[in-house]
């Protein structure tokens, strides 16, 4: 299977310049080495198929060599101890290096900078505001990952589904990702104009805009998919202020089952389960829970 995708990618790139083909071949070689022996849990197929498919999708949609090559390399740093982000910059240049850096979750800062981000989404949005190709790569990556969603643990299915609905669906609509007539240049120009017009100057401002779009037109079937396994998942919040905001919602008490609550005046911790039968009707609770802890509760059981 991976040889078939490999051939299709190379055929789609056969019009590249000599320099671009050399970079492509180098990226393919690094991807094969980085993912050697790795398999996808869902199908037990070679993991290399994933970056090859991402690169092929981006090439067919945008025909932009740096973006295609970044697609090949997007998991290299996360999935292999043999490569670090410095090497990607050194071997492929600032353009490709930055795109790969922005979607790499293993370090919450950018190459050669000391600015630390609170979450990988903060880092992703920071990168995407500076280079929209970051978002295009991440959308292609998410589309491919959704094909194997059912193989994930319950809490990861919920988190991935909710994140997709809350962030990546409105983002792809904003960018016009699915409009075949929109070129990369069209998307880049329109996005910069949109950000300027709406004064979305920081990652948190853009995230908030997307959240608002999500819950203005929330898809009921997606909502049901997100929560179908919710009763099997224990969530944790360590921020008292955010928990108090949740408690201000009239429907919150009926939407959750609190398992434990601890505070000593300094630290705080509450654990609870979402009760799917109630939550399905509670868009306000969904919005607050998503923004308060879904991206921060890394210790979800």
N, C-alpha and C positions, 0 to 999 in steps of 0.2 A: 504493500500500500504506500509506504513512504517513498519508494522509488517512483511510483506513478505521480505523486504530488511534486516530487523533486523535478521530474522531467517537465511537468506542466509549468512550474515556476520558471525554469530556465528558458522554456519556449516563449513564455510571456515577456521575458527580459532580453530576448535575442537582439533587440534594437538598441540596447545600451551601448554607450561608448566603451572603448577599450578600458579606460580607467574605471568606469562604473562596473563593468563585468569582472574586473579583478577584485574590486571591493565585494561584489556579490559572492564570488567564489570563496573569498576569504571568510565571509560571514557564514556561508553554508558549512564550510569546514569547521569553524569554531562551534557552530550550533551542534553539529554531529558529535564533536568531541565532548562538548559540555553535557550533552544529554545521552551519552553512550551508556547503554544498559538500563536507562530509565524507561518505565512504562506508565501508561495512564491507568489509574485504578479501575476506571469504569469498564474498559475493554481489554486491558492487558496488552494493548497495542503499543508499539514504540512511541515514546514521548515526542520524538523528533517530528512526528506528523503534525503536532500542534503548531510549532513555530513555522513550519513549511506552509501550512494552510493559512496562517495569519499573513505571512508575506505574500502568498498568492492572492488572497482576498484584497489586500491593499494595493498590490500591483494592478490587478484587474480593475479596481475601482478608481485609482488615482494616477497610476503610471508615474510615480515619483520615486526615483531610486533611493534617496535617503530614507524615506518612510518605509519602503519595502525592506531595505536592509535592516533598519531598526526593528522591524517585525520579526526578522530571523533571530535577532539577538536579544529580544525583550526579556527572556527568562534565563539567559546565560549566567548572569551574576548571581541571581537568586538560587539557581539549581546546581551550581558547580563551585567547588572550592578552588578550582584551577584558574579561574578568571575573576578579576575584580574590575570595578568600574574605571579605574585609571587606565587599564589596558584597552578598554573600549574607546575611550577618548584618544589614546595614543595611536591606535590602529585605524580608527575610522573618522577621527576629527570631531570638532566641537559640535557640529550639527547633529550627527547621528548619536554621539555620546550623550548629549543633553536629553534627547528623546528617550533613550534607554534608561538613563539616570532617573528621569521623572517617573517612570513606571516601575522602578525597582523598589521593592518594599523592605529589603533587608537592612537598609540604612535610611534614617529619616533626615538626611541632609544631602545637599548637592556636592558634587566633586569640587574639592579645593575651596569649600566655603565652611563657615562655622555656624551658619544659621540652622537651628534644629527645629523640626516640625513636630507637632503633637501627634499626628497620625499620618498614615500613608495617603489618605484622601487630601489632607492639607497640602502635602507635598505634590500630589498629582495636580491639584488645582493651581498651585503656584506655577508649576511647569506649563500647564495648559494655557494659562493666561499669557504666558510669554511666547508660547509656540503651540498653535492649535493642533499641530500634528501629533502632539502628545495625546490629545483627546481622541483623535481618529484611530490611533493605534490601540488605545485602551478599549474603545468601543468594539473594534474588530476582535480583540482578545476576549472581551466579555461575551460576545455573540458565540464564539467558538466554545468557551467554557460552559455556557448554558446547555450545550448539547449533552453534557455529561453531569448535569445538576443532580439527577436522581441517585448518583453514586456517592454523593457527599453525606456526611453525618447530618442528622436533623437540624442542629443549630446552625450549621454552615449553609444548609439549603435555605433556611429562613433568612439568614443574613445576606446571602448572595441574591436571593429573590427580591428582598426589600431594597437592597442597595441598587439593584438594577432598576427597579420601579422608581425609586426616589431620586436617583442621580443620572444613570446612563440613558434611560428612556427620554426624559426631558432634554438631556444634553444632545442626543442624536437629533431630536426634533429641532432644537435651536440651531444646530449646525447644518441641518439639511443633509445629513449623512446618507439618507436613503433616496435622495433625489439624484438620479443618474446624470441629469443635465448640469448639476453643480460641479464645477471643476474645483481642484484644490485651491486655486487662486480665488475663485468666487467665495469659497467657504472662509478662507483666511481674511479676505477683505470685509465680508459681511460680519464676521465675528468681531473683528477689531472695532468696526463701526458700532455694533450692538453694545459692546462693553463700554465704549466711550459715551454713547447716548444714555445708557442707564447707570453710569457711574459705578460700575462693578469693578472696583479697583483692587479688591483683596480676595483671596480664596474664600474666606467666610461669607463675603457678600455674594459671590457667585453661587456658593452652595445654598444659601438662603433663598436666592431667586429660584433655583431649581426645585427646592423643597416646596415652595409655594405653588409652582406649576404642577408638581406631582399631585398634591392634594386638592387642587382645584378641579382636576379631571381624573380622579382615581379610578382605575379599572377594577371592577368588583371581582372578576375572575382571578386577576393577579393577586388581589388582596387575599382571596380564599387560598390560593396556592402558597402564599407567604406563610399563612398561619395554620396550615393543615396539620403540621407537626408541633405546634407551639406548646401543647400541654406536656410534651416530653422534655422541654428545655427549661433550665433554671437560669434566670438572668440576675445580674448583680449591678448595683449602682453604688458608687463610692462618693458621690457628690450630693451633699445634703440639700443644697439650694435647688438643684435640678429635681430631686425627689419631691421637695415641697411644691414645686410647680406642677408636677404630676398630680399631687394630692388636691390641688385646687380645681381639678377637672371633676365635674359632677359624676361622670361615668367611670372614673378610675377605680373606685372601690369594687364595682361589679365586674370590672374587666381583668382584675388580677387576683391572685391568691398569694398573700405575703407569707413567706416561710420563716424568715428571721429578720430581725432589725437590731442593730447594735450601734451605740454611740457613747463616747466617753468625754464628749465636749470638744475633742480635737479631731479624732477620726470618726468615720461613719461608714456603715455598710448595711445594705438591705438586699435580701434575696427574695425573688418572687417568680411565679409562673404567670404567663398570659393565658387567659381562659378563652380559647378560640371562639366558642359559641357567642360570647359577649363582644369580643374584640372585632368580630366581623362587621359589627354595626357602628364601630366607634372610630371615625376618621380622626377626630381630635386626639384621642389617645394614641392612635397609630403615629400621627405626626410628632407628638411630644416624645413618645418612647423612642422613635427612630432618631430624632435629633439629640435626645438626652444621653442615650447609652448604647445604641446599637453599634456604633462605630468605636465605642470606648471600652466596652465590657469584654476585654480580651480573655478573661478568665471564665467565659461562658462554659457551663458544664454540658 
